[in-house]
Amino acid sequence: MKQVVYFSGKVKDLSKFLNLLYNVEGKIVAFDIDNTLINVNKRLEEMGYNTALYPNPELTEDFWTTVEGTSILLGAEPIPSSLKLLTTFLNLNAEVVFVTSRSKDLKFLTERWAEKYFPGIEVYFTKEKHQLDADVYVEDDPVQIRQILNTNKLVLIPRWPYNLDLFETFENAVYYNI
């Protein structure tokens, strides 16, 4: 059965995206979780947090290990365009791994979540994602994106206000709409 893939980015990036799809088989795709695969920002906004400021100083690493923080993470829903992208990579026989900047204190919770919804996908915990040496990255955090682009790897970027057009001039950056 043929697979239909929907690209929701800029026309200028379509050829880069199609080239990726033609060549992704057997490649390692490092897929971020928070605000890339799942919409943590939506949950934060529902609970009264300001997501326009990134990173929000209220949302410390310790915050995410509280009951409120973990309930936000567990209640965040998938971003449809990112979920389609993840499914496409899996269907095209890419090796998808999750990579997150979450605290190691959230390791058990995160791995259980991944196993429940995405069995078989390994989860890596690191603040230095560019050191994983994946072939392709899917990432929203401007600091992480810049580090990855410095390694000359392709980065697919879900378009958020805090990363909007920061990397438009980079050859290896492809934005997509969330």
ZADO-1210 file (C-alpha; in nm, 4 decimals, padded with zeros to 6 digits):
<atoms>
<atom x="00.0000" y="00.0000" z="00.0000" code="MET" pos="1"/>
<atom x="00.1284" y="00.3464" z="-00.0861" code="LYS" pos="2"/>
<atom x="00.1746" y="00.5965" z="00.1900" code="GLN" pos="3"/>
<atom x="00.0592" y="00.9545" z="00.1625" code="VAL" pos="4"/>
<atom x="00.2818" y="01.2100" z="00.3290" code="VAL" pos="5"/>
<atom x="00.1637" y="01.5609" z="00.4056" code="TYR" pos="6"/>
<atom x="00.4211" y="01.8407" z="00.4206" code="PHE" pos="7"/>
<atom x="00.3033" y="02.1468" z="00.6111" code="SER" pos="8"/>
<atom x="00.6012" y="02.3751" z="00.5676" code="GLY" pos="9"/>
<atom x="00.7226" y="02.6331" z="00.3179" code="LYS" pos="10"/>
<atom x="00.7421" y="02.5484" z="-00.0514" code="VAL" pos="11"/>
<atom x="01.1142" y="02.6369" z="-00.0539" code="LYS" pos="12"/>
<atom x="01.1744" y="02.3475" z="00.1893" code="ASP" pos="13"/>
<atom x="00.9707" y="02.0875" z="00.0027" code="LEU" pos="14"/>
<atom x="01.2615" y="01.9499" z="-00.2008" code="SER" pos="15"/>
<atom x="01.4748" y="01.9082" z="00.1154" code="LYS" pos="16"/>
<atom x="01.1857" y="01.7286" z="00.2837" code="PHE" pos="17"/>
<atom x="01.1244" y="01.4973" z="-00.0128" code="LEU" pos="18"/>
<atom x="01.4966" y="01.4214" z="-00.0394" code="ASN" pos="19"/>
<atom x="01.4926" y="01.3258" z="00.3278" code="LEU" pos="20"/>
<atom x="01.1993" y="01.0894" z="00.2746" code="LEU" pos="21"/>
<atom x="01.3664" y="00.9231" z="-00.0234" code="TYR" pos="22"/>
<atom x="01.6827" y="00.8618" z="00.1789" code="ASN" pos="23"/>
<atom x="01.5637" y="00.8081" z="00.5373" code="VAL" pos="24"/>
<atom x="01.5582" y="00.4278" z="00.5324" code="GLU" pos="25"/>
<atom x="01.8139" y="00.2973" z="00.7805" code="GLY" pos="26"/>
<atom x="01.8957" y="00.6465" z="00.9087" code="LYS" pos="27"/>
<atom x="01.8781" y="00.7422" z="01.2764" code="ILE" pos="28"/>
<atom x="01.6125" y="01.0049" z="01.3492" code="VAL" pos="29"/>
<atom x="01.6381" y="01.1695" z="01.6929" code="ALA" pos="30"/>
<atom x="01.2910" y="01.2932" z="01.7833" code="PHE" pos="31"/>
<atom x="01.2452" y="01.5357" z="02.0726" code="ASP" pos="32"/>
<atom x="00.9383" y="01.4819" z="02.2937" code="ILE" pos="33"/>
<atom x="00.8265" y="01.8043" z="02.4655" code="ASP" pos="34"/>
<atom x="00.6749" y="02.0597" z="02.2247" code="ASN" pos="35"/>
<atom x="00.7962" y="01.8568" z="01.9314" code="THR" pos="36"/>
<atom x="00.5970" y="01.5341" z="01.9632" code="LEU" pos="37"/>
<atom x="00.3587" y="01.6386" z="02.2419" code="ILE" pos="38"/>
<atom x="00.2061" y="01.9806" z="02.3050" code="ASN" pos="39"/>
<atom x="00.3290" y="02.0687" z="02.6529" code="VAL" pos="40"/>
<atom x="00.2783" y="02.4398" z="02.5763" code="ASN" pos="41"/>
<atom x="-00.0957" y="02.3899" z="02.5373" code="LYS" pos="42"/>
<atom x="-00.1172" y="02.2234" z="02.8792" code="ARG" pos="43"/>
<atom x="00.0943" y="02.5007" z="03.0332" code="LEU" pos="44"/>
<atom x="-00.1333" y="02.7681" z="02.8864" code="GLU" pos="45"/>
<atom x="-00.4412" y="02.5847" z="03.0154" code="GLU" pos="46"/>
<atom x="-00.2865" y="02.5993" z="03.3625" code="MET" pos="47"/>
<atom x="-00.2091" y="02.9718" z="03.3357" code="GLY" pos="48"/>
<atom x="00.1609" y="02.9661" z="03.2486" code="TYR" pos="49"/>
<atom x="00.3128" y="03.2074" z="02.9976" code="ASN" pos="50"/>
<atom x="00.4610" y="03.0198" z="02.7030" code="THR" pos="51"/>
<atom x="00.5566" y="03.3315" z="02.5052" code="ALA" pos="52"/>
<atom x="00.8752" y="03.3612" z="02.7093" code="LEU" pos="53"/>
<atom x="01.1173" y="03.0775" z="02.6347" code="TYR" pos="54"/>
<atom x="01.2494" y="02.9394" z="02.8516" code="PRO" pos="55"/>
<atom x="01.0029" y="03.0469" z="03.1180" code="ASN" pos="56"/>
<atom x="01.1985" y="03.1100" z="03.4423" code="PRO" pos="57"/>
<atom x="00.9078" y="02.9702" z="03.6483" code="GLU" pos="58"/>
<atom x="00.9493" y="02.6317" z="03.4847" code="LEU" pos="59"/>
<atom x="01.2698" y="02.5125" z="03.6467" code="THR" pos="60"/>
<atom x="01.3988" y="02.1573" z="03.6198" code="GLU" pos="61"/>
<atom x="01.2623" y="02.0954" z="03.9708" code="ASP" pos="62"/>
<atom x="00.9138" y="02.2091" z="03.8613" code="PHE" pos="63"/>
<atom x="00.8818" y="01.9156" z="03.6206" code="TRP" pos="64"/>
<atom x="00.9311" y="01.6609" z="03.9007" code="THR" pos="65"/>
<atom x="00.6409" y="01.8028" z="04.1057" code="THR" pos="66"/>
<atom x="00.2897" y="01.6604" z="04.0885" code="VAL" pos="67"/>
<atom x="00.1810" y="01.9601" z="03.8792" code="GLU" pos="68"/>
<atom x="00.4770" y="01.9273" z="03.6433" code="GLY" pos="69"/>
<atom x="00.4383" y="01.5545" z="03.5855" code="THR" pos="70"/>
<atom x="00.0618" y="01.5910" z="03.5353" code="SER" pos="71"/>
<atom x="00.1320" y="01.8491" z="03.2626" code="ILE" pos="72"/>
<atom x="00.3740" y="01.6123" z="03.0896" code="LEU" pos="73"/>
<atom x="00.1416" y="01.3131" z="03.1165" code="LEU" pos="74"/>
<atom x="-00.1611" y="01.5148" z="03.0031" code="GLY" pos="75"/>
<atom x="00.0031" y="01.6671" z="02.6965" code="ALA" pos="76"/>
<atom x="-00.1500" y="01.5489" z="02.3703" code="GLU" pos="77"/>
<atom x="00.0407" y="01.4627" z="02.0533" code="PRO" pos="78"/>
<atom x="00.0962" y="01.7335" z="01.7935" code="ILE" pos="79"/>
<atom x="-00.0813" y="01.5861" z="01.4871" code="PRO" pos="80"/>
<atom x="00.1748" y="01.6989" z="01.2267" code="SER" pos="81"/>
<atom x="00.4634" y="01.5666" z="01.4378" code="SER" pos="82"/>
<atom x="00.2855" y="01.2381" z="01.5001" code="LEU" pos="83"/>
<atom x="00.2364" y="01.1994" z="01.1231" code="LYS" pos="84"/>
<atom x="00.6046" y="01.2736" z="01.0714" code="LEU" pos="85"/>
<atom x="00.7078" y="01.0161" z="01.3322" code="LEU" pos="86"/>
<atom x="00.4783" y="00.7541" z="01.1777" code="THR" pos="87"/>
<atom x="00.6155" y="00.8315" z="00.8319" code="THR" pos="88"/>
<atom x="00.9735" y="00.7791" z="00.9484" code="PHE" pos="89"/>
<atom x="00.8809" y="00.4487" z="01.1114" code="LEU" pos="90"/>
<atom x="00.6946" y="00.3322" z="00.7993" code="ASN" pos="91"/>
<atom x="00.9965" y="00.4224" z="00.5848" code="LEU" pos="92"/>
<atom x="01.2196" y="00.2035" z="00.8053" code="ASN" pos="93"/>
<atom x="01.4154" y="00.4786" z="00.9741" code="ALA" pos="94"/>
<atom x="01.5523" y="00.4041" z="01.3193" code="GLU" pos="95"/>
<atom x="01.3619" y="00.6498" z="01.5384" code="VAL" pos="96"/>
<atom x="01.4832" y="00.7283" z="01.8892" code="VAL" pos="97"/>
<atom x="01.3428" y="00.9755" z="02.1373" code="PHE" pos="98"/>
<atom x="01.5835" y="01.2287" z="02.2807" code="VAL" pos="99"/>
<atom x="01.4821" y="01.4580" z="02.5630" code="THR" pos="100"/>
<atom x="01.6321" y="01.7224" z="02.7886" code="SER" pos="101"/>
<atom x="01.4101" y="01.6009" z="03.0713" code="ARG" pos="102"/>
<atom x="01.5736" y="01.5386" z="03.4062" code="SER" pos="103"/>
<atom x="01.6957" y="01.1867" z="03.4827" code="LYS" pos="104"/>
<atom x="01.4460" y="01.2068" z="03.7722" code="ASP" pos="105"/>
<atom x="01.1770" y="01.1672" z="03.5036" code="LEU" pos="106"/>
<atom x="01.3456" y="00.8670" z="03.3407" code="LYS" pos="107"/>
<atom x="01.1047" y="00.6035" z="03.4710" code="PHE" pos="108"/>
<atom x="00.7944" y="00.8095" z="03.3911" code="LEU" pos="109"/>
<atom x="00.9215" y="00.8994" z="03.0421" code="THR" pos="110"/>
<atom x="01.0259" y="00.5452" z="02.9522" code="GLU" pos="111"/>
<atom x="00.6903" y="00.4057" z="03.0702" code="ARG" pos="112"/>
<atom x="00.5097" y="00.6686" z="02.8599" code="TRP" pos="113"/>
<atom x="00.7210" y="00.5832" z="02.5539" code="ALA" pos="114"/>
<atom x="00.6670" y="00.2092" z="02.5977" code="GLU" pos="115"/>
<atom x="00.2912" y="00.2567" z="02.6362" code="LYS" pos="116"/>
<atom x="00.2409" y="00.4740" z="02.3272" code="TYR" pos="117"/>
<atom x="00.5466" y="00.3936" z="02.1140" code="PHE" pos="118"/>
<atom x="00.6690" y="00.0446" z="02.2048" code="PRO" pos="119"/>
<atom x="01.0234" y="-00.0307" z="02.1008" code="GLY" pos="120"/>
<atom x="01.1427" y="00.3295" z="02.0644" code="ILE" pos="121"/>
<atom x="01.4456" y="00.3920" z="02.2826" code="GLU" pos="122"/>
<atom x="01.4667" y="00.7108" z="02.4930" code="VAL" pos="123"/>
<atom x="01.7881" y="00.9095" z="02.5472" code="TYR" pos="124"/>
<atom x="01.8211" y="01.1731" z="02.8201" code="PHE" pos="125"/>
<atom x="02.0733" y="01.4483" z="02.7481" code="THR" pos="126"/>
<atom x="02.1165" y="01.8235" z="02.7426" code="LYS" pos="127"/>
<atom x="02.3710" y="01.7776" z="02.4601" code="GLU" pos="128"/>
<atom x="02.1521" y="01.6245" z="02.1895" code="LYS" pos="129"/>
<atom x="02.3959" y="01.7062" z="01.9103" code="HIS" pos="130"/>
<atom x="02.6409" y="01.4562" z="02.0611" code="GLN" pos="131"/>
<atom x="02.4120" y="01.1630" z="01.9778" code="LEU" pos="132"/>
<atom x="02.5271" y="01.1791" z="01.6168" code="ASP" pos="133"/>
<atom x="02.1880" y="01.0984" z="01.4673" code="ALA" pos="134"/>
<atom x="02.1393" y="01.1542" z="01.0941" code="ASP" pos="135"/>
<atom x="01.8272" y="01.3704" z="01.1330" code="VAL" pos="136"/>
<atom x="01.6839" y="01.5602" z="01.4292" code="TYR" pos="137"/>
<atom x="01.3324" y="01.6830" z="01.5027" code="VAL" pos="138"/>
<atom x="01.3639" y="01.9584" z="01.7638" code="GLU" pos="139"/>
<atom x="01.1936" y="02.2790" z="01.8866" code="ASP" pos="140"/>
<atom x="01.4454" y="02.4256" z="02.1338" code="ASP" pos="141"/>
<atom x="01.6504" y="02.7090" z="01.9752" code="PRO" pos="142"/>
<atom x="01.9609" y="02.6270" z="02.1825" code="VAL" pos="143"/>
<atom x="01.9501" y="02.2607" z="02.0807" code="GLN" pos="144"/>
<atom x="01.8753" y="02.3491" z="01.7175" code="ILE" pos="145"/>
<atom x="02.1770" y="02.5795" z="01.6957" code="ARG" pos="146"/>
<atom x="02.4072" y="02.3109" z="01.8415" code="GLN" pos="147"/>
<atom x="02.2745" y="02.0500" z="01.5993" code="ILE" pos="148"/>
<atom x="02.3026" y="02.2807" z="01.2976" code="LEU" pos="149"/>
<atom x="02.6670" y="02.3403" z="01.3914" code="ASN" pos="150"/>
<atom x="02.7236" y="01.9672" z="01.3268" code="THR" pos="151"/>
<atom x="02.5803" y="02.0110" z="00.9753" code="ASN" pos="152"/>
<atom x="02.2895" y="01.7715" z="01.0426" code="LYS" pos="153"/>
<atom x="01.9362" y="01.8210" z="00.9124" code="LEU" pos="154"/>
<atom x="01.6886" y="01.9556" z="01.1687" code="VAL" pos="155"/>
<atom x="01.3120" y="01.9518" z="01.1236" code="LEU" pos="156"/>
<atom x="01.1669" y="02.2302" z="01.3369" code="ILE" pos="157"/>
<atom x="00.8054" y="02.2563" z="01.4539" code="PRO" pos="158"/>
<atom x="00.7175" y="02.6234" z="01.4154" code="ARG" pos="159"/>
<atom x="00.6669" y="02.7880" z="01.7581" code="TRP" pos="160"/>
<atom x="00.6756" y="03.1626" z="01.8409" code="PRO" pos="161"/>
<atom x="01.0037" y="03.1167" z="02.0316" code="TYR" pos="162"/>
<atom x="01.1892" y="02.9594" z="01.7384" code="ASN" pos="163"/>
<atom x="01.0046" y="03.1375" z="01.4586" code="LEU" pos="164"/>
<atom x="01.2310" y="03.2090" z="01.1650" code="ASP" pos="165"/>
<atom x="01.5512" y="03.2020" z="01.3740" code="LEU" pos="166"/>
<atom x="01.7012" y="02.9436" z="01.1422" code="PHE" pos="167"/>
<atom x="01.5415" y="03.0262" z="00.8038" code="GLU" pos="168"/>
<atom x="01.8790" y="03.1005" z="00.6465" code="THR" pos="169"/>
<atom x="02.0342" y="02.7682" z="00.7485" code="PHE" pos="170"/>
<atom x="02.0504" y="02.5159" z="00.4660" code="GLU" pos="171"/>
<atom x="01.9892" y="02.2206" z="00.7010" code="ASN" pos="172"/>
<atom x="01.6892" y="02.3695" z="00.8841" code="ALA" pos="173"/>
<atom x="01.3381" y="02.2793" z="00.7693" code="VAL" pos="174"/>
<atom x="01.0410" y="02.4300" z="00.9500" code="TYR" pos="175"/>
<atom x="00.7026" y="02.2619" z="00.9541" code="TYR" pos="176"/>
<atom x="00.3685" y="02.3892" z="01.0822" code="ASN" pos="177"/>
<atom x="00.2200" y="02.2473" z="01.3987" code="ILE" pos="178"/>
</atoms>
